[in-house]
Amino acid sequence: MARMANGVPAGVLHGVTWLKSRHSTADGNCVEVALLAGGDVAMRNSRDPHGPALVYTQAEMAAFIAGVKDGEFDAIAS
């Protein structure tokens, strides 16, 4: 299966389920992720659901999530 390109319009990713954190704000300040058929993960800005989606491999997402859990990005959210 061909890898989806970064910047693909999120609106063309049919048949995916977009998920967002329960910590997201009610006014839509969040990102959403969706598992793609080939195993990659798409990420979009919830305020622009048809805008560009960034596409990451499972390994890239696992490294990012591990960094979040380890507090490596805490300075960004403070």
PyMOL CGO cylinders between C-alpha atoms (Angstrom):
from pymol import cmd
from pymol.cgo import CYLINDER

trace = [
    CYLINDER, 0.00, 0.00, 0.00, 1.34, 3.44, -0.91, 0.3, 1, 1, 1, 1, 1, 1,
    CYLINDER, 1.34, 3.44, -0.91, 2.19, 5.81, 1.90, 0.3, 1, 1, 1, 1, 1, 1,
    CYLINDER, 2.19, 5.81, 1.90, -0.09, 8.84, 2.22, 0.3, 1, 1, 1, 1, 1, 1,
    CYLINDER, -0.09, 8.84, 2.22, 1.74, 12.13, 1.62, 0.3, 1, 1, 1, 1, 1, 1,
    CYLINDER, 1.74, 12.13, 1.62, 2.11, 14.82, 4.28, 0.3, 1, 1, 1, 1, 1, 1,
    CYLINDER, 2.11, 14.82, 4.28, -0.18, 17.77, 3.73, 0.3, 1, 1, 1, 1, 1, 1,
    CYLINDER, -0.18, 17.77, 3.73, -2.98, 15.70, 2.19, 0.3, 1, 1, 1, 1, 1, 1,
    CYLINDER, -2.98, 15.70, 2.19, -6.33, 17.44, 2.76, 0.3, 1, 1, 1, 1, 1, 1,
    CYLINDER, -6.33, 17.44, 2.76, -7.82, 15.79, 5.85, 0.3, 1, 1, 1, 1, 1, 1,
    CYLINDER, -7.82, 15.79, 5.85, -11.24, 15.90, 4.22, 0.3, 1, 1, 1, 1, 1, 1,
    CYLINDER, -11.24, 15.90, 4.22, -10.19, 13.30, 1.62, 0.3, 1, 1, 1, 1, 1, 1,
    CYLINDER, -10.19, 13.30, 1.62, -9.30, 10.72, 4.27, 0.3, 1, 1, 1, 1, 1, 1,
    CYLINDER, -9.30, 10.72, 4.27, -12.61, 8.89, 4.10, 0.3, 1, 1, 1, 1, 1, 1,
    CYLINDER, -12.61, 8.89, 4.10, -13.45, 5.95, 6.33, 0.3, 1, 1, 1, 1, 1, 1,
    CYLINDER, -13.45, 5.95, 6.33, -11.18, 6.99, 9.20, 0.3, 1, 1, 1, 1, 1, 1,
    CYLINDER, -11.18, 6.99, 9.20, -12.19, 7.73, 12.76, 0.3, 1, 1, 1, 1, 1, 1,
    CYLINDER, -12.19, 7.73, 12.76, -10.70, 10.93, 14.14, 0.3, 1, 1, 1, 1, 1, 1,
    CYLINDER, -10.70, 10.93, 14.14, -9.88, 10.84, 17.86, 0.3, 1, 1, 1, 1, 1, 1,
    CYLINDER, -9.88, 10.84, 17.86, -9.07, 13.71, 20.21, 0.3, 1, 1, 1, 1, 1, 1,
    CYLINDER, -9.07, 13.71, 20.21, -7.99, 13.89, 23.81, 0.3, 1, 1, 1, 1, 1, 1,
    CYLINDER, -7.99, 13.89, 23.81, -10.58, 14.21, 26.53, 0.3, 1, 1, 1, 1, 1, 1,
    CYLINDER, -10.58, 14.21, 26.53, -8.39, 17.12, 27.73, 0.3, 1, 1, 1, 1, 1, 1,
    CYLINDER, -8.39, 17.12, 27.73, -9.28, 19.14, 24.61, 0.3, 1, 1, 1, 1, 1, 1,
    CYLINDER, -9.28, 19.14, 24.61, -11.13, 22.38, 25.17, 0.3, 1, 1, 1, 1, 1, 1,
    CYLINDER, -11.13, 22.38, 25.17, -14.76, 22.92, 24.22, 0.3, 1, 1, 1, 1, 1, 1,
    CYLINDER, -14.76, 22.92, 24.22, -13.83, 25.69, 21.76, 0.3, 1, 1, 1, 1, 1, 1,
    CYLINDER, -13.83, 25.69, 21.76, -11.95, 23.24, 19.54, 0.3, 1, 1, 1, 1, 1, 1,
    CYLINDER, -11.95, 23.24, 19.54, -8.36, 23.88, 20.59, 0.3, 1, 1, 1, 1, 1, 1,
    CYLINDER, -8.36, 23.88, 20.59, -7.05, 20.42, 19.94, 0.3, 1, 1, 1, 1, 1, 1,
    CYLINDER, -7.05, 20.42, 19.94, -5.46, 18.11, 17.45, 0.3, 1, 1, 1, 1, 1, 1,
    CYLINDER, -5.46, 18.11, 17.45, -7.07, 14.92, 16.25, 0.3, 1, 1, 1, 1, 1, 1,
    CYLINDER, -7.07, 14.92, 16.25, -5.44, 11.69, 15.11, 0.3, 1, 1, 1, 1, 1, 1,
    CYLINDER, -5.44, 11.69, 15.11, -6.69, 8.87, 12.90, 0.3, 1, 1, 1, 1, 1, 1,
    CYLINDER, -6.69, 8.87, 12.90, -5.26, 5.45, 12.14, 0.3, 1, 1, 1, 1, 1, 1,
    CYLINDER, -5.26, 5.45, 12.14, -4.92, 4.99, 8.37, 0.3, 1, 1, 1, 1, 1, 1,
    CYLINDER, -4.92, 4.99, 8.37, -5.45, 1.69, 6.54, 0.3, 1, 1, 1, 1, 1, 1,
    CYLINDER, -5.45, 1.69, 6.54, -1.73, 1.10, 6.01, 0.3, 1, 1, 1, 1, 1, 1,
    CYLINDER, -1.73, 1.10, 6.01, -0.92, 1.62, 9.70, 0.3, 1, 1, 1, 1, 1, 1,
    CYLINDER, -0.92, 1.62, 9.70, 0.27, 5.22, 9.48, 0.3, 1, 1, 1, 1, 1, 1,
    CYLINDER, 0.27, 5.22, 9.48, -1.30, 7.89, 11.69, 0.3, 1, 1, 1, 1, 1, 1,
    CYLINDER, -1.30, 7.89, 11.69, -2.77, 11.14, 10.36, 0.3, 1, 1, 1, 1, 1, 1,
    CYLINDER, -2.77, 11.14, 10.36, -2.95, 14.27, 12.52, 0.3, 1, 1, 1, 1, 1, 1,
    CYLINDER, -2.95, 14.27, 12.52, -5.09, 17.35, 11.86, 0.3, 1, 1, 1, 1, 1, 1,
    CYLINDER, -5.09, 17.35, 11.86, -6.06, 20.60, 13.55, 0.3, 1, 1, 1, 1, 1, 1,
    CYLINDER, -6.06, 20.60, 13.55, -9.62, 20.27, 14.83, 0.3, 1, 1, 1, 1, 1, 1,
    CYLINDER, -9.62, 20.27, 14.83, -10.37, 23.91, 13.94, 0.3, 1, 1, 1, 1, 1, 1,
    CYLINDER, -10.37, 23.91, 13.94, -9.65, 23.09, 10.29, 0.3, 1, 1, 1, 1, 1, 1,
    CYLINDER, -9.65, 23.09, 10.29, -11.04, 19.57, 9.73, 0.3, 1, 1, 1, 1, 1, 1,
    CYLINDER, -11.04, 19.57, 9.73, -10.63, 19.76, 5.95, 0.3, 1, 1, 1, 1, 1, 1,
    CYLINDER, -10.63, 19.76, 5.95, -7.19, 21.39, 6.08, 0.3, 1, 1, 1, 1, 1, 1,
    CYLINDER, -7.19, 21.39, 6.08, -3.87, 19.59, 5.75, 0.3, 1, 1, 1, 1, 1, 1,
    CYLINDER, -3.87, 19.59, 5.75, -3.13, 16.41, 7.67, 0.3, 1, 1, 1, 1, 1, 1,
    CYLINDER, -3.13, 16.41, 7.67, 0.35, 15.39, 8.69, 0.3, 1, 1, 1, 1, 1, 1,
    CYLINDER, 0.35, 15.39, 8.69, 1.05, 11.69, 8.33, 0.3, 1, 1, 1, 1, 1, 1,
    CYLINDER, 1.05, 11.69, 8.33, 3.41, 9.79, 10.62, 0.3, 1, 1, 1, 1, 1, 1,
    CYLINDER, 3.41, 9.79, 10.62, 4.58, 6.18, 10.85, 0.3, 1, 1, 1, 1, 1, 1,
    CYLINDER, 4.58, 6.18, 10.85, 3.73, 4.09, 13.91, 0.3, 1, 1, 1, 1, 1, 1,
    CYLINDER, 3.73, 4.09, 13.91, 7.39, 4.35, 15.00, 0.3, 1, 1, 1, 1, 1, 1,
    CYLINDER, 7.39, 4.35, 15.00, 7.34, 8.16, 14.74, 0.3, 1, 1, 1, 1, 1, 1,
    CYLINDER, 7.34, 8.16, 14.74, 4.15, 8.36, 16.80, 0.3, 1, 1, 1, 1, 1, 1,
    CYLINDER, 4.15, 8.36, 16.80, 5.51, 5.93, 19.40, 0.3, 1, 1, 1, 1, 1, 1,
    CYLINDER, 5.51, 5.93, 19.40, 8.65, 8.07, 19.79, 0.3, 1, 1, 1, 1, 1, 1,
    CYLINDER, 8.65, 8.07, 19.79, 6.56, 11.24, 20.15, 0.3, 1, 1, 1, 1, 1, 1,
    CYLINDER, 6.56, 11.24, 20.15, 4.17, 9.71, 22.68, 0.3, 1, 1, 1, 1, 1, 1,
    CYLINDER, 4.17, 9.71, 22.68, 7.10, 8.35, 24.69, 0.3, 1, 1, 1, 1, 1, 1,
    CYLINDER, 7.10, 8.35, 24.69, 8.59, 11.86, 24.76, 0.3, 1, 1, 1, 1, 1, 1,
    CYLINDER, 8.59, 11.86, 24.76, 5.28, 13.32, 25.95, 0.3, 1, 1, 1, 1, 1, 1,
    CYLINDER, 5.28, 13.32, 25.95, 5.03, 10.72, 28.70, 0.3, 1, 1, 1, 1, 1, 1,
    CYLINDER, 5.03, 10.72, 28.70, 8.62, 11.45, 29.76, 0.3, 1, 1, 1, 1, 1, 1,
    CYLINDER, 8.62, 11.45, 29.76, 7.86, 15.18, 30.02, 0.3, 1, 1, 1, 1, 1, 1,
    CYLINDER, 7.86, 15.18, 30.02, 10.21, 16.19, 27.19, 0.3, 1, 1, 1, 1, 1, 1,
    CYLINDER, 10.21, 16.19, 27.19, 7.69, 18.73, 25.85, 0.3, 1, 1, 1, 1, 1, 1,
    CYLINDER, 7.69, 18.73, 25.85, 6.42, 20.15, 29.13, 0.3, 1, 1, 1, 1, 1, 1,
    CYLINDER, 6.42, 20.15, 29.13, 8.08, 23.53, 28.45, 0.3, 1, 1, 1, 1, 1, 1,
    CYLINDER, 8.08, 23.53, 28.45, 5.88, 23.96, 25.35, 0.3, 1, 1, 1, 1, 1, 1,
    CYLINDER, 5.88, 23.96, 25.35, 2.60, 23.61, 27.23, 0.3, 1, 1, 1, 1, 1, 1,
    CYLINDER, 2.60, 23.61, 27.23, 3.46, 25.81, 30.20, 0.3, 1, 1, 1, 1, 1, 1,
]
cmd.load_cgo(trace, "trace")
